[in-house]
Amino acid sequence: MLDTMTLTKIAGGLFGAWLVLLLGKWAGEEIYHAESHGEQSYTIEVAEAEAEEAEEIDMETLMAEADIDKGAKVFKKCSACHKVEDGANATGPHLYGIVGRDIAAVGDFGYSGALTAIDGDWTVEELSAFLEKPSSYAAGTTMGFAGLKKPADRANVIAYLDSIDD
């Protein structure tokens, strides 16, 4: 059991350390206050870069050239969270029969609100847009995957997923 003198020393040490921290913060803000430096002595003007229009991707052509075996290799990135067996949910929902299925349609999986708010089916174009960057397609999705930047990789994965439900 602690006596009152030991408890007072502990409390005094904690409050003293806190006081030193606050005084150090106050002194640092006074010494290095950013607004007191005035205006910039010179500025470098940079011409605004013209925004490049996003290149339109012909998914029909990419899907015609897609390689299922390459898609299976790329799918290994997805297999940590998704299974391809019908009804075998993991961290993410199963992807058996995903091509053409309604978005957020696996009944026994708890989707994030970002995906349940989207209407429609997982068409090739929708899957490609989602796989490119899931957080941009469905803002607020709980899927932490960064995405597949290469259109050919996306087409290969979609072809692989389309092939497993036949």
HELIX and SHEET records of a PDB file:
HELIX    1   1 THR A    4  ILE A   31  1                                  28    
HELIX    2   2 ALA A   34  HIS A   37  5                                   4    
HELIX    3   3 MET A   59  GLU A   65  1                                   7    
HELIX    4   4 ILE A   68  PHE A   75  1                                   8    
HELIX    5   5 GLY A  113  THR A  116  1                                   4    
HELIX    6   6 VAL A  124  GLU A  132  1                                   9    
HELIX    7   7 PRO A  134  TYR A  137  1                                   4    
HELIX    8   8 PRO A  151  SER A  163  1                                  13    
END                                                                             
